[in-house]
Amino acid sequence: MKLKMGKFILTIMVILLPVPLFGQIERFQLSLNGGSGYTLLKNTIPDSKSTENLGYNLNIQFNLAISRTFGIGIGAGFSKYSSDISLDKYYNTTAAIDNEGDNYEYRIYGSNLKENQLINFIEIPFLLVLQNQDHKKFKMSLGIGAKAMMPVQSHFNGTSGEIETRGFYSQYNVELSNMPNHGFDIYPIKEVSGQLPTKVSYAALIELGANISLGKIYLTFCLSGTYGLSNIGVSRELFTVDNGYQSLSSISSNCEAFSIGAKAGLAFPF
C-alpha cells in the first residue's frame, strides 16, 4: 500500500512540476483590438484600374504560449473592405435570337465605367506569434499566418459611365442601334446598385505589434497587412439581355482582398 501511494504521489509531482515553470510566464492572452486602414478589392480586368479606400477591422484573439518566445493565436473578427474600380472601354458580344426567330449578335459597348465596391467579412485568423512571454513594461511581437474571409455583405454602386447595346445581323450586314423597343439602347449606370456575387477566400496575414504594460494588462498597438491568396468574386455577364447591369467584378478573372492599417486595443494575460 505504501509503495502504491508513493508511486501515486510521484506521478502527481511529475504532472505538477511544469506548472510553476509555466506560471512564471504569461502562458495565455486574450486581446481585443480594432482599427482602420486602406483596403483594396483588386479586380483583374485588362485595362482597368482599382483604387484603395478606407476600411476598418475589429478583432478578438486568443494566444497560447508554447515557449518563452513562441506561441500560436486564433481569433475572430469583422472587417469592411472598400475600393473603386474603373474601366474606360468595354466590348463584348453574345449570340441571340430575336422575336421573329432571326439569329443576331448582341453587342455591348461600355464607356467610362466606374463603380464603388464594398464587402464586409467575418474573418478567422490563425497566427504563429514571436513574443517574449515574460511580463515586461514594454515588448514587441510579430505574428505571421493566414485567415479565412467569409463575405456576409457585398454591394456595388455605379458612379459613372454608360452601357450601349446594339444588334448586328450578319445576314443583312447591318448593326441596329437606338431602338429601345428591340432592346438596343443606351443605359446610364450612375447610381445603379446591386449585390456582388462572392465566395469564401483566404489571405496571408502579418502583424507587428507593441505591448505597453498598464499593470496586469497591456495597451497594444499593431501594424497589420493582408495579402489576398484566392478569388473572392464569381464570374457572370456584365450586362444581361434583360438590361441588367451586374458590376465590373462580373468580368474579373480574379478578385483578391488587400489591406494595410493600424490597430489599437487591450490584452489580458493570465
C-alpha positions in Angstrom: 0.0 0.0 0.0 2.8 2.4 0.9 4.6 1.6 -2.4 1.4 2.3 -4.4 0.9 5.5 -2.5 4.5 6.6 -3.1 4.1 5.9 -6.9 0.8 7.9 -6.9 2.5 10.9 -5.2 5.5 10.7 -7.5 3.1 10.7 -10.5 1.3 13.8 -9.2 4.6 15.6 -8.7 5.7 14.8 -12.2 2.5 16.2 -13.6 2.5 19.3 -11.5 6.2 20.0 -11.8 5.9 22.1 -15.1 3.1 24.2 -13.6 5.3 26.6 -11.6 7.7 26.9 -14.5 4.8 27.9 -16.9 3.4 30.1 -14.1 6.5 32.3 -14.5 5.4 33.4 -18.0 2.1 34.7 -19.4 1.0 31.5 -21.0 -2.4 32.7 -22.1 -3.5 36.0 -23.5 -6.9 37.4 -24.7 -6.8 40.5 -26.8 -9.4 42.9 -28.1 -8.5 45.4 -30.8 -9.8 47.5 -33.7 -8.5 50.0 -36.2 -8.6 51.4 -39.7 -6.6 51.4 -42.8 -6.5 51.3 -46.6 -8.3 48.4 -48.2 -8.4 47.2 -51.8 -10.6 44.8 -53.7 -8.3 44.2 -56.7 -10.2 43.1 -59.8 -8.2 41.5 -62.6 -9.7 43.1 -65.7 -7.5 44.2 -68.7 -7.0 47.9 -68.9 -9.0 48.5 -65.6 -7.8 50.4 -62.5 -8.6 49.5 -58.9 -8.1 52.2 -56.2 -8.0 51.7 -52.4 -10.4 53.2 -50.0 -10.6 53.4 -46.2 -11.9 50.3 -44.3 -11.8 49.0 -40.7 -11.3 45.9 -38.7 -12.5 44.6 -35.3 -10.9 41.6 -33.7 -10.8 39.3 -30.7 -7.8 36.9 -30.4 -6.6 34.2 -28.0 -2.9 33.4 -27.8 -1.3 30.3 -26.3 2.5 30.4 -25.4 4.4 27.2 -26.5 7.7 28.5 -25.1 9.1 31.8 -23.7 9.4 33.2 -27.2 6.9 31.3 -29.4 3.1 31.0 -29.4 0.1 30.4 -31.5 -3.0 32.6 -31.9 -6.5 32.1 -33.2 -9.3 34.7 -33.4 -12.4 36.0 -35.0 -13.0 39.4 -36.5 -15.2 41.6 -38.6 -13.8 43.8 -41.4 -15.0 46.2 -44.1 -13.2 46.4 -47.4 -14.0 49.1 -50.0 -12.4 50.2 -53.2 -13.2 52.0 -56.5 -12.8 50.4 -60.0 -12.8 52.0 -63.4 -12.7 50.8 -67.0 -12.6 53.2 -69.9 -13.8 50.9 -72.7 -15.6 47.6 -72.8 -16.9 45.4 -75.6 -18.5 42.0 -75.7 -20.8 40.0 -78.0 -23.3 37.3 -77.4 -25.3 35.1 -79.8 -29.0 35.8 -79.6 -32.3 35.2 -81.4 -34.9 37.9 -81.9 -38.7 37.6 -81.6 -39.0 36.7 -85.3 -36.5 33.8 -84.9 -33.6 35.5 -86.7 -30.1 35.0 -85.3 -28.1 38.1 -84.5 -25.1 39.2 -82.5 -26.0 41.1 -79.3 -23.2 43.7 -78.8 -22.4 45.5 -75.6 -20.4 48.7 -75.6 -19.3 50.2 -72.3 -17.6 53.6 -71.8 -16.1 55.4 -68.7 -17.4 52.7 -66.4 -16.8 53.5 -62.7 -18.2 52.0 -59.5 -17.5 51.6 -55.8 -17.4 48.1 -54.3 -17.8 47.1 -50.7 -17.6 43.7 -48.9 -18.0 43.0 -45.2 -16.2 39.9 -44.0 -16.2 37.6 -41.0 -12.5 36.7 -40.5 -10.9 33.7 -38.8 -7.2 34.3 -38.4 -4.5 31.8 -37.4 -1.1 33.1 -36.4 2.3 32.0 -35.3 3.4 34.6 -32.7 7.0 35.5 -31.8 6.9 37.4 -28.4 8.7 37.4 -25.1 6.2 35.7 -22.8 7.6 37.2 -19.6 5.7 40.2 -18.1 7.6 43.3 -19.1 6.8 47.0 -19.2 7.3 47.0 -23.0 7.7 44.3 -25.5 7.3 43.7 -29.2 5.5 40.9 -31.1 5.5 39.5 -34.6 2.6 37.4 -36.0 2.6 35.6 -39.3 -0.2 33.4 -40.6 -3.3 33.2 -42.7 -7.0 33.8 -42.4 -10.3 32.7 -43.9 -12.5 35.5 -45.1 -16.3 34.8 -45.3 -18.3 37.5 -47.0 -21.5 38.5 -45.1 -22.5 41.5 -47.1 -21.4 42.7 -50.6 -22.5 45.7 -52.6 -21.6 47.8 -55.6 -22.7 51.3 -56.7 -22.2 52.7 -60.1 -20.7 56.2 -60.1 -20.2 57.0 -63.8 -20.5 55.7 -67.3 -23.0 54.1 -69.7 -23.7 50.8 -71.5 -24.9 50.9 -75.1 -26.4 47.7 -76.6 -26.7 47.0 -80.4 -27.7 44.2 -82.6 -25.7 43.0 -85.6 -27.4 40.9 -88.2 -24.7 39.3 -90.3 -27.2 38.0 -92.9 -28.1 41.6 -93.7 -24.7 43.1 -92.7 -26.4 45.7 -90.6 -26.0 46.9 -87.0 -29.1 48.2 -85.3 -28.9 50.8 -82.5 -31.2 53.4 -80.8 -34.2 51.0 -80.9 -35.4 50.8 -77.3 -38.4 48.6 -78.3 -35.9 46.0 -79.6 -33.6 46.3 -76.6 -31.0 48.4 -78.4 -30.5 51.5 -76.3 -28.1 53.5 -74.0 -28.2 52.8 -70.3 -26.5 55.1 -67.7 -25.0 53.1 -64.8 -24.7 56.1 -62.4 -26.5 55.2 -59.2 -27.2 51.7 -60.4 -26.5 49.4 -57.4 -26.8 45.7 -56.5 -25.2 42.8 -54.8 -21.8 41.4 -55.6 -21.5 37.7 -56.1 -18.9 36.4 -53.7 -17.4 33.3 -52.0 -15.1 32.4 -49.1 -11.5 33.3 -49.8 -8.1 33.1 -48.0 -5.4 35.6 -47.3 -1.9 35.8 -45.8 -1.6 38.0 -42.7 1.3 39.7 -40.9 1.1 41.8 -37.7 3.9 43.8 -36.0 2.8 44.9 -32.5 3.9 46.7 -29.4 2.7 46.0 -25.9 2.8 48.6 -23.1 2.2 47.4 -19.6 -0.6 49.1 -17.6 -0.1 46.8 -14.6 -1.7 43.4 -15.1 -2.9 44.3 -18.6 -1.3 45.7 -21.8 -2.2 48.6 -24.1 -1.5 47.3 -27.6 -0.6 48.9 -30.9 -0.3 46.9 -34.1 0.6 47.4 -37.8 -1.1 44.8 -39.9 -1.2 43.8 -43.6 -3.4 41.4 -45.6 -2.4 39.8 -48.9 -5.2 38.0 -50.8 -4.4 34.5 -51.8 -7.6 33.4 -53.5 -10.5 34.7 -55.6 -13.5 36.3 -53.8 -15.6 37.0 -56.9 -17.9 34.9 -59.0 -17.9 35.5 -62.8 -21.1 36.3 -64.7 -22.3 38.6 -67.5 -21.6 42.4 -67.1 -24.9 43.3 -68.8 -27.7 40.8 -69.4 -30.2 40.8 -72.3 -33.0 41.9 -70.0 -31.0 45.1 -69.4 -29.4 44.3 -66.0 -26.0 45.8 -65.1 -24.2 43.4 -62.8 -20.9 45.1 -61.7 -17.4 45.1 -63.2 -16.4 42.3 -60.8 -18.6 40.1 -63.0 -16.0 40.1 -65.8 -13.0 40.0 -63.5 -10.9 36.8 -63.8 -9.8 37.2 -60.2 -10.7 39.5 -57.3 -8.5 39.5 -54.2 -8.5 41.4 -50.9 -5.6 43.5 -49.7 -5.2 45.9 -46.8 -2.7 47.7 -44.7 -3.5 49.6 -41.5 -3.1 50.1 -37.8 -5.0 48.8 -34.7 -5.1 49.5 -31.0 -6.6 47.6 -28.1 -6.1 45.8 -24.8 -4.5 42.5 -24.0 -5.3 40.4 -20.9 -2.6 37.9 -19.9 -3.4 35.1 -17.5 
